[in-house]
Structure formats: C-alpha cells, structure tokens
Amino acid sequence: MDSQVITEYGKQNIFAKETKPYIDKNYKGYVIEAEQLNGRLAMIGIVALLGAYITTGQIIPAIW
C-alpha cells in the first residue's frame, strides 16, 4: 500500500491531516479583553497623576 499522496502539481504532500478547529461560543476575544485592560490601566495612570500633582504641586514630579 502506498501511503504517499501526490498533488496535482506532482509534489509530495508531506503535511499532516488538518483537524477540525474547536470554536468556543463563550470566548470574548483578545481585542475586547485587551481594550478593557488598556482602559483600566489608563484610569489608574490618571488617578496616579492627579495624586502626584496634589501631593507635590508639580505636573510630573522630579522633572521640573
């Protein structure tokens, strides 16, 4: 029995058989989670900036 598969172009097909992908219905996606994280970190940064301005009186402490 010949286990090699030849394509229509005469080349040997050496790739494994592809499996059917699993699709998770509850997956929100990378982009949504990344945007939520970026928004939360931006809010923390703004609060930290305001706290530094209130306590030191400088916009960016230790620079001016």
PyMOL Python script that loads the backbone (N, CA, C, O; Angstrom):
from pymol import cmd

cmd.read_pdbstr("""\
ATOM      1  N   MET A   1       0.847  -1.183   0.000  1.00  0.00           N
ATOM      2  CA  MET A   1       0.000   0.000   0.000  1.00  0.00           C
ATOM      3  C   MET A   1       0.890   1.244   0.000  1.00  0.00           C
ATOM      4  O   MET A   1       1.841   1.336   0.777  1.00  0.00           O
ATOM      5  N   ASP A   2       0.584   2.168  -0.850  1.00  0.00           N
ATOM      6  CA  ASP A   2       1.346   3.396  -0.982  1.00  0.00           C
ATOM      7  C   ASP A   2       0.718   4.463  -0.082  1.00  0.00           C
ATOM      8  O   ASP A   2      -0.448   4.817  -0.254  1.00  0.00           O
ATOM      9  N   SER A   3       1.502   4.976   0.884  1.00  0.00           N
ATOM     10  CA  SER A   3       0.959   5.962   1.812  1.00  0.00           C
ATOM     11  C   SER A   3       1.279   7.391   1.387  1.00  0.00           C
ATOM     12  O   SER A   3       0.847   8.334   2.051  1.00  0.00           O
ATOM     13  N   GLN A   4       2.015   7.575   0.314  1.00  0.00           N
ATOM     14  CA  GLN A   4       2.346   8.914  -0.133  1.00  0.00           C
ATOM     15  C   GLN A   4       1.230   9.466  -1.007  1.00  0.00           C
ATOM     16  O   GLN A   4       0.611   8.749  -1.792  1.00  0.00           O
ATOM     17  N   VAL A   5       0.997  10.754  -0.846  1.00  0.00           N
ATOM     18  CA  VAL A   5      -0.032  11.421  -1.640  1.00  0.00           C
ATOM     19  C   VAL A   5       0.649  12.446  -2.534  1.00  0.00           C
ATOM     20  O   VAL A   5       1.429  13.270  -2.058  1.00  0.00           O
ATOM     21  N   ILE A   6       0.363  12.396  -3.787  1.00  0.00           N
ATOM     22  CA  ILE A   6       0.943  13.316  -4.758  1.00  0.00           C
ATOM     23  C   ILE A   6      -0.128  14.329  -5.167  1.00  0.00           C
ATOM     24  O   ILE A   6      -1.256  13.957  -5.493  1.00  0.00           O
ATOM     25  N   THR A   7       0.241  15.616  -5.144  1.00  0.00           N
ATOM     26  CA  THR A   7      -0.708  16.666  -5.525  1.00  0.00           C
ATOM     27  C   THR A   7      -0.843  16.731  -7.036  1.00  0.00           C
ATOM     28  O   THR A   7      -0.167  16.003  -7.762  1.00  0.00           O
ATOM     29  N   GLU A   8      -1.717  17.606  -7.501  1.00  0.00           N
ATOM     30  CA  GLU A   8      -1.924  17.743  -8.938  1.00  0.00           C
ATOM     31  C   GLU A   8      -0.717  18.346  -9.647  1.00  0.00           C
ATOM     32  O   GLU A   8      -0.631  18.294 -10.874  1.00  0.00           O
ATOM     33  N   TYR A   9       0.225  18.925  -8.877  1.00  0.00           N
ATOM     34  CA  TYR A   9       1.422  19.515  -9.464  1.00  0.00           C
ATOM     35  C   TYR A   9       2.610  18.563  -9.426  1.00  0.00           C
ATOM     36  O   TYR A   9       3.723  18.946  -9.788  1.00  0.00           O
ATOM     37  N   GLY A  10       2.386  17.325  -8.989  1.00  0.00           N
ATOM     38  CA  GLY A  10       3.444  16.332  -8.946  1.00  0.00           C
ATOM     39  C   GLY A  10       4.305  16.407  -7.708  1.00  0.00           C
ATOM     40  O   GLY A  10       5.343  15.748  -7.642  1.00  0.00           O
ATOM     41  N   LYS A  11       3.899  17.202  -6.714  1.00  0.00           N
ATOM     42  CA  LYS A  11       4.666  17.330  -5.478  1.00  0.00           C
ATOM     43  C   LYS A  11       4.097  16.385  -4.429  1.00  0.00           C
ATOM     44  O   LYS A  11       2.903  16.088  -4.414  1.00  0.00           O
ATOM     45  N   GLN A  12       4.979  15.923  -3.556  1.00  0.00           N
ATOM     46  CA  GLN A  12       4.547  15.031  -2.491  1.00  0.00           C
ATOM     47  C   GLN A  12       3.915  15.837  -1.364  1.00  0.00           C
ATOM     48  O   GLN A  12       4.476  16.843  -0.931  1.00  0.00           O
ATOM     49  N   ASN A  13       2.759  15.405  -0.891  1.00  0.00           N
ATOM     50  CA  ASN A  13       2.087  16.059   0.222  1.00  0.00           C
ATOM     51  C   ASN A  13       2.631  15.468   1.513  1.00  0.00           C
ATOM     52  O   ASN A  13       2.301  14.335   1.864  1.00  0.00           O
ATOM     53  N   ILE A  14       3.473  16.237   2.231  1.00  0.00           N
ATOM     54  CA  ILE A  14       4.106  15.728   3.434  1.00  0.00           C
ATOM     55  C   ILE A  14       3.484  16.324   4.706  1.00  0.00           C
ATOM     56  O   ILE A  14       4.021  16.139   5.797  1.00  0.00           O
ATOM     57  N   PHE A  15       2.387  17.017   4.576  1.00  0.00           N
ATOM     58  CA  PHE A  15       1.763  17.652   5.721  1.00  0.00           C
ATOM     59  C   PHE A  15       0.749  16.716   6.364  1.00  0.00           C
ATOM     60  O   PHE A  15       0.117  15.899   5.693  1.00  0.00           O
ATOM     61  N   ALA A  16       0.610  16.853   7.672  1.00  0.00           N
ATOM     62  CA  ALA A  16      -0.346  16.026   8.386  1.00  0.00           C
ATOM     63  C   ALA A  16      -1.767  16.474   8.062  1.00  0.00           C
ATOM     64  O   ALA A  16      -2.002  17.601   7.625  1.00  0.00           O
ATOM     65  N   LYS A  17      -2.681  15.585   8.283  1.00  0.00           N
ATOM     66  CA  LYS A  17      -4.090  15.899   8.055  1.00  0.00           C
ATOM     67  C   LYS A  17      -4.542  16.941   9.075  1.00  0.00           C
ATOM     68  O   LYS A  17      -4.276  16.808  10.269  1.00  0.00           O
ATOM     69  N   GLU A  18      -5.217  17.964   8.601  1.00  0.00           N
ATOM     70  CA  GLU A  18      -5.669  19.028   9.496  1.00  0.00           C
ATOM     71  C   GLU A  18      -6.892  18.579  10.273  1.00  0.00           C
ATOM     72  O   GLU A  18      -7.785  17.925   9.734  1.00  0.00           O
ATOM     73  N   THR A  19      -6.919  18.938  11.545  1.00  0.00           N
ATOM     74  CA  THR A  19      -8.064  18.612  12.378  1.00  0.00           C
ATOM     75  C   THR A  19      -9.072  19.748  12.333  1.00  0.00           C
ATOM     76  O   THR A  19      -8.722  20.880  11.997  1.00  0.00           O
ATOM     77  N   LYS A  20     -10.290  19.461  12.661  1.00  0.00           N
ATOM     78  CA  LYS A  20     -11.337  20.472  12.692  1.00  0.00           C
ATOM     79  C   LYS A  20     -11.115  21.369  13.908  1.00  0.00           C
ATOM     80  O   LYS A  20     -10.952  20.861  15.018  1.00  0.00           O
ATOM     81  N   PRO A  21     -11.106  22.688  13.725  1.00  0.00           N
ATOM     82  CA  PRO A  21     -10.858  23.580  14.868  1.00  0.00           C
ATOM     83  C   PRO A  21     -12.034  23.594  15.834  1.00  0.00           C
ATOM     84  O   PRO A  21     -13.194  23.453  15.445  1.00  0.00           O
ATOM     85  N   TYR A  22     -11.687  23.772  17.128  1.00  0.00           N
ATOM     86  CA  TYR A  22     -12.714  23.876  18.157  1.00  0.00           C
ATOM     87  C   TYR A  22     -13.079  25.339  18.314  1.00  0.00           C
ATOM     88  O   TYR A  22     -12.204  26.183  18.503  1.00  0.00           O
ATOM     89  N   ILE A  23     -14.354  25.643  18.237  1.00  0.00           N
ATOM     90  CA  ILE A  23     -14.826  27.016  18.376  1.00  0.00           C
ATOM     91  C   ILE A  23     -15.567  27.137  19.699  1.00  0.00           C
ATOM     92  O   ILE A  23     -16.578  26.473  19.927  1.00  0.00           O
ATOM     93  N   ASP A  24     -15.044  28.003  20.570  1.00  0.00           N
ATOM     94  CA  ASP A  24     -15.648  28.220  21.880  1.00  0.00           C
ATOM     95  C   ASP A  24     -16.687  29.333  21.758  1.00  0.00           C
ATOM     96  O   ASP A  24     -16.358  30.452  21.363  1.00  0.00           O
ATOM     97  N   LYS A  25     -17.917  29.032  22.090  1.00  0.00           N
ATOM     98  CA  LYS A  25     -19.004  30.013  21.960  1.00  0.00           C
ATOM     99  C   LYS A  25     -18.899  31.140  22.985  1.00  0.00           C
ATOM    100  O   LYS A  25     -19.405  32.235  22.741  1.00  0.00           O
ATOM    101  N   ASN A  26     -18.248  30.895  24.138  1.00  0.00           N
ATOM    102  CA  ASN A  26     -18.175  31.884  25.212  1.00  0.00           C
ATOM    103  C   ASN A  26     -16.910  32.744  25.158  1.00  0.00           C
ATOM    104  O   ASN A  26     -16.691  33.561  26.052  1.00  0.00           O
ATOM    105  N   TYR A  27     -16.078  32.579  24.134  1.00  0.00           N
ATOM    106  CA  TYR A  27     -14.834  33.337  24.037  1.00  0.00           C
ATOM    107  C   TYR A  27     -15.130  34.767  23.613  1.00  0.00           C
ATOM    108  O   TYR A  27     -15.732  34.997  22.564  1.00  0.00           O
ATOM    109  N   LYS A  28     -14.702  35.737  24.437  1.00  0.00           N
ATOM    110  CA  LYS A  28     -14.967  37.142  24.137  1.00  0.00           C
ATOM    111  C   LYS A  28     -14.005  37.703  23.097  1.00  0.00           C
ATOM    112  O   LYS A  28     -14.357  38.610  22.344  1.00  0.00           O
ATOM    113  N   GLY A  29     -12.826  37.176  23.059  1.00  0.00           N
ATOM    114  CA  GLY A  29     -11.862  37.649  22.069  1.00  0.00           C
ATOM    115  C   GLY A  29     -10.732  38.428  22.702  1.00  0.00           C
ATOM    116  O   GLY A  29     -10.884  39.036  23.762  1.00  0.00           O
ATOM    117  N   TYR A  30      -9.601  38.395  22.035  1.00  0.00           N
ATOM    118  CA  TYR A  30      -8.406  39.065  22.537  1.00  0.00           C
ATOM    119  C   TYR A  30      -8.565  40.578  22.507  1.00  0.00           C
ATOM    120  O   TYR A  30      -8.131  41.263  23.433  1.00  0.00           O
ATOM    121  N   VAL A  31      -9.170  41.100  21.475  1.00  0.00           N
ATOM    122  CA  VAL A  31      -9.257  42.548  21.303  1.00  0.00           C
ATOM    123  C   VAL A  31     -10.092  43.185  22.405  1.00  0.00           C
ATOM    124  O   VAL A  31      -9.713  44.226  22.941  1.00  0.00           O
ATOM    125  N   ILE A  32     -11.200  42.586  22.744  1.00  0.00           N
ATOM    126  CA  ILE A  32     -12.071  43.151  23.782  1.00  0.00           C
ATOM    127  C   ILE A  32     -11.375  43.142  25.133  1.00  0.00           C
ATOM    128  O   ILE A  32     -11.413  44.133  25.862  1.00  0.00           O
ATOM    129  N   GLU A  33     -10.735  42.017  25.468  1.00  0.00           N
ATOM    130  CA  GLU A  33     -10.035  41.935  26.753  1.00  0.00           C
ATOM    131  C   GLU A  33      -8.855  42.908  26.801  1.00  0.00           C
ATOM    132  O   GLU A  33      -8.594  43.509  27.843  1.00  0.00           O
ATOM    133  N   ALA A  34      -8.147  43.068  25.696  1.00  0.00           N
ATOM    134  CA  ALA A  34      -7.016  43.993  25.654  1.00  0.00           C
ATOM    135  C   ALA A  34      -7.488  45.438  25.812  1.00  0.00           C
ATOM    136  O   ALA A  34      -6.852  46.226  26.513  1.00  0.00           O
ATOM    137  N   GLU A  35      -8.587  45.784  25.171  1.00  0.00           N
ATOM    138  CA  GLU A  35      -9.113  47.145  25.298  1.00  0.00           C
ATOM    139  C   GLU A  35      -9.579  47.434  26.720  1.00  0.00           C
ATOM    140  O   GLU A  35      -9.371  48.537  27.225  1.00  0.00           O
ATOM    141  N   GLN A  36     -10.200  46.464  27.364  1.00  0.00           N
ATOM    142  CA  GLN A  36     -10.628  46.652  28.745  1.00  0.00           C
ATOM    143  C   GLN A  36      -9.431  46.851  29.665  1.00  0.00           C
ATOM    144  O   GLN A  36      -9.455  47.719  30.538  1.00  0.00           O
ATOM    145  N   LEU A  37      -8.387  46.054  29.474  1.00  0.00           N
ATOM    146  CA  LEU A  37      -7.178  46.206  30.288  1.00  0.00           C
ATOM    147  C   LEU A  37      -6.527  47.561  30.047  1.00  0.00           C
ATOM    148  O   LEU A  37      -6.112  48.219  31.001  1.00  0.00           O
ATOM    149  N   ASN A  38      -6.428  47.989  28.801  1.00  0.00           N
ATOM    150  CA  ASN A  38      -5.830  49.293  28.495  1.00  0.00           C
ATOM    151  C   ASN A  38      -6.622  50.428  29.127  1.00  0.00           C
ATOM    152  O   ASN A  38      -6.031  51.383  29.630  1.00  0.00           O
ATOM    153  N   GLY A  39      -7.938  50.340  29.109  1.00  0.00           N
ATOM    154  CA  GLY A  39      -8.766  51.364  29.726  1.00  0.00           C
ATOM    155  C   GLY A  39      -8.578  51.424  31.230  1.00  0.00           C
ATOM    156  O   GLY A  39      -8.497  52.505  31.814  1.00  0.00           O
ATOM    157  N   ARG A  40      -8.507  50.253  31.856  1.00  0.00           N
ATOM    158  CA  ARG A  40      -8.320  50.220  33.315  1.00  0.00           C
ATOM    159  C   ARG A  40      -6.954  50.769  33.710  1.00  0.00           C
ATOM    160  O   ARG A  40      -6.836  51.511  34.685  1.00  0.00           O
ATOM    161  N   LEU A  41      -5.926  50.403  32.953  1.00  0.00           N
ATOM    162  CA  LEU A  41      -4.591  50.926  33.262  1.00  0.00           C
ATOM    163  C   LEU A  41      -4.506  52.430  33.021  1.00  0.00           C
ATOM    164  O   LEU A  41      -3.804  53.130  33.750  1.00  0.00           O
ATOM    165  N   ALA A  42      -5.199  52.928  32.026  1.00  0.00           N
ATOM    166  CA  ALA A  42      -5.222  54.371  31.774  1.00  0.00           C
ATOM    167  C   ALA A  42      -5.909  55.106  32.929  1.00  0.00           C
ATOM    168  O   ALA A  42      -5.460  56.175  33.341  1.00  0.00           O
ATOM    169  N   MET A  43      -6.991  54.534  33.446  1.00  0.00           N
ATOM    170  CA  MET A  43      -7.676  55.163  34.583  1.00  0.00           C
ATOM    171  C   MET A  43      -6.786  55.178  35.826  1.00  0.00           C
ATOM    172  O   MET A  43      -6.773  56.157  36.572  1.00  0.00           O
ATOM    173  N   ILE A  44      -6.040  54.087  36.049  1.00  0.00           N
ATOM    174  CA  ILE A  44      -5.111  54.045  37.182  1.00  0.00           C
ATOM    175  C   ILE A  44      -4.017  55.094  36.995  1.00  0.00           C
ATOM    176  O   ILE A  44      -3.620  55.751  37.958  1.00  0.00           O
ATOM    177  N   GLY A  45      -3.527  55.257  35.766  1.00  0.00           N
ATOM    178  CA  GLY A  45      -2.495  56.253  35.490  1.00  0.00           C
ATOM    179  C   GLY A  45      -2.980  57.672  35.727  1.00  0.00           C
ATOM    180  O   GLY A  45      -2.233  58.505  36.241  1.00  0.00           O
ATOM    181  N   ILE A  46      -4.219  57.957  35.359  1.00  0.00           N
ATOM    182  CA  ILE A  46      -4.767  59.303  35.575  1.00  0.00           C
ATOM    183  C   ILE A  46      -4.909  59.594  37.065  1.00  0.00           C
ATOM    184  O   ILE A  46      -4.594  60.693  37.521  1.00  0.00           O
ATOM    185  N   VAL A  47      -5.378  58.620  37.812  1.00  0.00           N
ATOM    186  CA  VAL A  47      -5.515  58.800  39.268  1.00  0.00           C
ATOM    187  C   VAL A  47      -4.137  58.986  39.900  1.00  0.00           C
ATOM    188  O   VAL A  47      -3.981  59.821  40.791  1.00  0.00           O
ATOM    189  N   ALA A  48      -3.141  58.229  39.458  1.00  0.00           N
ATOM    190  CA  ALA A  48      -1.787  58.384  39.985  1.00  0.00           C
ATOM    191  C   ALA A  48      -1.215  59.754  39.633  1.00  0.00           C
ATOM    192  O   ALA A  48      -0.546  60.379  40.456  1.00  0.00           O
ATOM    193  N   LEU A  49      -1.477  60.223  38.415  1.00  0.00           N
ATOM    194  CA  LEU A  49      -1.004  61.543  38.005  1.00  0.00           C
ATOM    195  C   LEU A  49      -1.656  62.645  38.843  1.00  0.00           C
ATOM    196  O   LEU A  49      -0.980  63.575  39.282  1.00  0.00           O
ATOM    197  N   LEU A  50      -2.947  62.540  39.060  1.00  0.00           N
ATOM    198  CA  LEU A  50      -3.624  63.537  39.892  1.00  0.00           C
ATOM    199  C   LEU A  50      -3.130  63.490  41.334  1.00  0.00           C
ATOM    200  O   LEU A  50      -2.961  64.531  41.970  1.00  0.00           O
ATOM    201  N   GLY A  51      -2.898  62.283  41.848  1.00  0.00           N
ATOM    202  CA  GLY A  51      -2.374  62.160  43.210  1.00  0.00           C
ATOM    203  C   GLY A  51      -0.993  62.772  43.340  1.00  0.00           C
ATOM    204  O   GLY A  51      -0.697  63.433  44.336  1.00  0.00           O
ATOM    205  N   ALA A  52      -0.143  62.559  42.342  1.00  0.00           N
ATOM    206  CA  ALA A  52       1.194  63.151  42.374  1.00  0.00           C
ATOM    207  C   ALA A  52       1.116  64.670  42.271  1.00  0.00           C
ATOM    208  O   ALA A  52       1.889  65.370  42.926  1.00  0.00           O
ATOM    209  N   TYR A  53       0.205  65.186  41.468  1.00  0.00           N
ATOM    210  CA  TYR A  53       0.061  66.635  41.330  1.00  0.00           C
ATOM    211  C   TYR A  53      -0.457  67.257  42.631  1.00  0.00           C
ATOM    212  O   TYR A  53      -0.001  68.326  43.037  1.00  0.00           O
ATOM    213  N   ILE A  54      -1.392  66.594  43.267  1.00  0.00           N
ATOM    214  CA  ILE A  54      -1.952  67.132  44.519  1.00  0.00           C
ATOM    215  C   ILE A  54      -0.904  67.123  45.625  1.00  0.00           C
ATOM    216  O   ILE A  54      -0.808  68.082  46.391  1.00  0.00           O
ATOM    217  N   THR A  55      -0.118  66.056  45.719  1.00  0.00           N
ATOM    218  CA  THR A  55       0.840  65.963  46.821  1.00  0.00           C
ATOM    219  C   THR A  55       2.102  66.787  46.591  1.00  0.00           C
ATOM    220  O   THR A  55       2.672  67.292  47.558  1.00  0.00           O
ATOM    221  N   THR A  56       2.564  66.945  45.347  1.00  0.00           N
ATOM    222  CA  THR A  56       3.821  67.665  45.106  1.00  0.00           C
ATOM    223  C   THR A  56       3.609  69.040  44.485  1.00  0.00           C
ATOM    224  O   THR A  56       4.466  69.913  44.625  1.00  0.00           O
ATOM    225  N   GLY A  57       2.511  69.245  43.819  1.00  0.00           N
ATOM    226  CA  GLY A  57       2.274  70.515  43.151  1.00  0.00           C
ATOM    227  C   GLY A  57       2.932  70.601  41.782  1.00  0.00           C
ATOM    228  O   GLY A  57       2.840  71.634  41.120  1.00  0.00           O
ATOM    229  N   GLN A  58       3.581  69.555  41.353  1.00  0.00           N
ATOM    230  CA  GLN A  58       4.220  69.534  40.050  1.00  0.00           C
ATOM    231  C   GLN A  58       3.439  68.601  39.127  1.00  0.00           C
ATOM    232  O   GLN A  58       2.844  67.617  39.567  1.00  0.00           O
ATOM    233  N   ILE A  59       3.456  68.934  37.838  1.00  0.00           N
ATOM    234  CA  ILE A  59       2.737  68.094  36.878  1.00  0.00           C
ATOM    235  C   ILE A  59       3.409  66.731  36.781  1.00  0.00           C
ATOM    236  O   ILE A  59       2.741  65.704  36.899  1.00  0.00           O
ATOM    237  N   ILE A  60       4.728  66.709  36.568  1.00  0.00           N
ATOM    238  CA  ILE A  60       5.481  65.457  36.556  1.00  0.00           C
ATOM    239  C   ILE A  60       6.578  65.608  37.611  1.00  0.00           C
ATOM    240  O   ILE A  60       7.567  66.301  37.373  1.00  0.00           O
ATOM    241  N   PRO A  61       6.420  64.976  38.762  1.00  0.00           N
ATOM    242  CA  PRO A  61       7.410  65.134  39.834  1.00  0.00           C
ATOM    243  C   PRO A  61       8.810  64.694  39.406  1.00  0.00           C
ATOM    244  O   PRO A  61       8.961  63.753  38.627  1.00  0.00           O
ATOM    245  N   ALA A  62       9.823  65.378  39.916  1.00  0.00           N
ATOM    246  CA  ALA A  62      11.255  65.096  39.728  1.00  0.00           C
ATOM    247  C   ALA A  62      11.760  65.461  38.341  1.00  0.00           C
ATOM    248  O   ALA A  62      12.912  65.164  38.024  1.00  0.00           O
ATOM    249  N   ILE A  63      10.957  66.085  37.511  1.00  0.00           N
ATOM    250  CA  ILE A  63      11.455  66.537  36.210  1.00  0.00           C
ATOM    251  C   ILE A  63      11.649  68.056  36.234  1.00  0.00           C
ATOM    252  O   ILE A  63      12.681  68.547  35.778  1.00  0.00           O
ATOM    253  N   TRP A  64      10.693  68.793  36.749  1.00  0.00           N
ATOM    254  CA  TRP A  64      10.821  70.252  36.832  1.00  0.00           C
ATOM    255  C   TRP A  64      10.923  70.672  38.267  1.00  0.00           C
ATOM    256  O   TRP A  64      11.038  71.863  38.555  1.00  0.00           O
TER     257      TRP A  64
END
""", "prot")
cmd.dss("prot")
cmd.show_as("cartoon", "prot")
cmd.util.cbc("prot")
cmd.orient("prot")
